[in-house]
Amino acid sequence: MVSWNWLDEGRAADIQFREDPDWASGVLAPYFERTDVITQPAAHREKKLLVADMDSTMITVECIDELADYAGIKPQIAEVTERAMRGELDFAEALDARVALLKGLPETAIDQCLEERVRLMPGAQALVQTMRARGAHTILVSGGFTRFAEPVGTRIGFDRRIANVLEIEGGVLTGTVTKPIVDSSIKESTLLGAMAELGLAPEQTMAVGDGANDLAMIRKAGLGVAYHAKPIVAAAAGARVDHGDLTALLYAQGIARADWVTG
């Protein structure tokens, strides 16, 4: 260890090492079993691109599960969602199957669900708004639906919002979504496309998510973060947040609490 300093006294600290990040992680992990530890090179630590999942990452719920509750079928849909997020099912096929079960649900249930069930993940606004204020580009890319992603993404402050379109006719859900479905490959291509558009190197980027459909983008980002994630994601990601909220990703960039944008 060379030196250390507080980013938020009593809550988050920076520790500088001369050795490589993997070595530092091995040294620190046994002493911080109930604390999130993220190790990385100092160069390009502050990121210029954030690509984030929505459900169970930027918000506290899975929207399709909550929407299913208004149709009285939450348990069977939630089971499929869990299996898809664990990587046990093809995401697109699982989404089609779940949406088909919502056929005939009144469109008004979407707005009701948004108002009654959808809550922002702690730290979501601070993370996105702070990064934007410091010059980063931010993209919300969701395997969920635009009817949730648009208002949620706007409220949080994302530059762009990408999600699936629920098809509606005569005020009721048709049980279908517009193709192509926003799946793992779309999330990955969104990250890579934004990198190329902005002229960024991989080490200048961050991707965060919790499910198997986030793995491809997490692996391609300079800092790929598994956020309170399913085991398959936590095992593969370069960084994990298991205990804290999304502001841990500001600390990971060396941004002290005093410099956050919270309004």
N, C-alpha and C positions, 0 to 999 in steps of 0.2 A: 504494500500500500504506500502511495506517495503522500496523499493528503485527503481530507474530507471536509465537507461543509453542509450546512442545513439548506434545503430548499424550502422547507416549512418546518419550523422548529418543533421537535418532538414527533413529527409525522413522516417526513421524507428527507433523505439525505443523499448527497452525491459522494461517492467514494472513487477516487482516481487510482488506477493501477498502471504500472508499466507493462505488465504481462498482458497476454491476449484475453479477450472476453470469456472464452470457454474456461480458461484457467481460473479467472476471477469468479466465475459463476460457481465452479466447484468448491472454491474456498469459502464463499459466502453462504451458499445454500444451507449447510448444516446449522448455521447460527441464526437463520431467519426463516424457520419452518412455517411460521404463521404470518409472514410478511412477504409481499411481492418483491422479487428481486429481478431486475432487468439489466443485463450487461450487454454492452455494445461498444464499438469503436467510437472515439470522441469525434472523429471527422464526420461531417454531415449528420450529426446527431439531431439537430433540429430539422424537421421534415418540411418539405415544400408541397407535398401531396398527401391527402388522407382519403382513402376509399374505405367506406364502412358499411357493414351490414345493418339492418334495421331491427328486426324482431329479436328480442332477447339480447340485443346489443345496445342500440340507441334508445329502445323502449323496453319496458319490463315484461311484455307479454308477446305471445305468438298470435298475431291478429286473426289468422284463419281459425285457430282454436276458439278464440273468444267469439268470433262471428258465428261459429257453429253452435255455440251455446244458445244463441237466439233461435236456432232451428231445432234445439233440443237434442243435438247429436254430438256434443263436445267430446265425450269419452272416446268414441270410435275414431273421430278425426284426430284428437290429440295423440292417440296411440300411433297413428300413421306418421304424424309430424315428428314425434320423438324418434321413430325408427329411421326416418329420412335424414334427420339431423345427425344421427349416429353413423350415417353412411351405410345403413343396411338395405336401403331401397334406392332405386333410381329417382332422383329428385323430380324431374319433369313428369314422369309417370305417376309418382305419388301425388304431385300437385293436381294433375288432371283428375285423378280418382277422388281426391278430397273435394275439389271444387264441384264435381258432378253431384256430390251429395247435397250441395247447397242450392240446387236447382229449385226455383220457385220461392226462395227467400225474398221478402220485400226489400227493395233498395234502401228503404228508410232504416233498415237494421244496421247498415254500414255507418251512417252518421251517429246512430244511437250507440253503437259499439265504440266509435271513436271518442265520443263524449264521456261515456261511462267507464270504459275499460282501459283505454290506452294512456299510459303514463310515461313520461320521459325517464330514461335511466339517469340516476344521479351523476352529475358531471358532464352530461352530453352537451349542454349549451356552452359550458365553460371551455370544453375541449375544442369544439368547432369554432366558436367565436374568437377564441384566443389565437388559434392557428390562422384563421383568416385575417385577423388584425395584424399578424406578423408576416403576411404575404403568401400564405399557403392556399392552395386550391383544394376544395373539399367536395367529395361526391358521395351521396347516399345511393347504394345499389342493393336492391332488395328482391329476394325471391317471393316477397309478398305482393301487395297490390297498391297501385297508384292512388286509390282513394284514401289510403292511409299514409303512404309515403310522401305525397305532395304536401298535405298540411303538417305532418310531423317534420319533414325535412325543412320546410319553410320556417317553422317555429324554432327549430334548433339553429338554423342559419346556414345550411348547406348551399353551395353554389349550384349544384346539379342534383337531380333526383331521378332515379331510374328504377322501375318496378313493373310488375305485370298488370295488364288491364283486364279487370273483370267485365265480362260481357253482360249487358243488361238490355232487356226489351220489355216494353210495357210496364216499367216500374218494378220488375222482378229479375233476379239473377237467372241467367240461362243455363248455368251449370258448366260454363266454358270460359276459357281465358284466351286472349289474343295471342297468336304465335308470332315469333318464337318466344318461348318461355325464358325468363331471366333465370338462368341456372349457373352452375359453376363456371362454365366456359364464358358466359357473358360477363360474369364478375371479373374473371381473369382478363378478358379482352378490354374491359373498361379501364382497368388499371394500366395495362400496357399501352392502350391508345392515349390515355391522358399523359403518361410519361413521354411518349413520342411528341404529342401536341405541345407540351410545355418544355420539351428539351431537357428532361430530367434524367439523371442516372438512377438506377434501382435504389442505391443507398440513400437517396433523398426522399424516399416514399415510405408510407406506412399503410398497412391494411389491417383491419380489425373485424373479427366476427366470432361466432360461437359454434357454427354447425359445419357438417361435412361439405356443404356446398360453398363454404368460404375458403376451403383448404387451398385451392389453386391460386387464388389471389394472395393469400397469406404467404405462400411459399415464394411468390415472385417479388414481393415487396422487400425493401431494404430492412424494415422492421415489421415482421408479420406477427400479429398479436392474437392469441387465443383469449377471449374475454369470457370468464366464467363458463368455459366451453365444455363441449362433449369430449369424452376421453380421446377419441381419434384425432381431434383437433389439438387438444392440449399436448398430446404426445409429439405432434409434428411441427408445431409452431416454434419460431425462434424465441418468442417471449410469451409469458403468461401473466394474466391478471386474475388471480383466484380469490383475493381478499378485498381489495380496494374497489373504488368506483372508477369511472372513466377519466377522472383527473389524474390517475396514475400515469396516463399517457402524456400528460403535460410534464409531470416530474421526469418521465423517461427521456424527454427532450431537453431537460435541464432548465425548464421554465419555472421559476419560483412562484409561489402562490401570490406574492405581491404584484406580479406582472400579469395575472390572469384578467381576461375580460369576462365580467360576470353580469353585465347589464344588457 
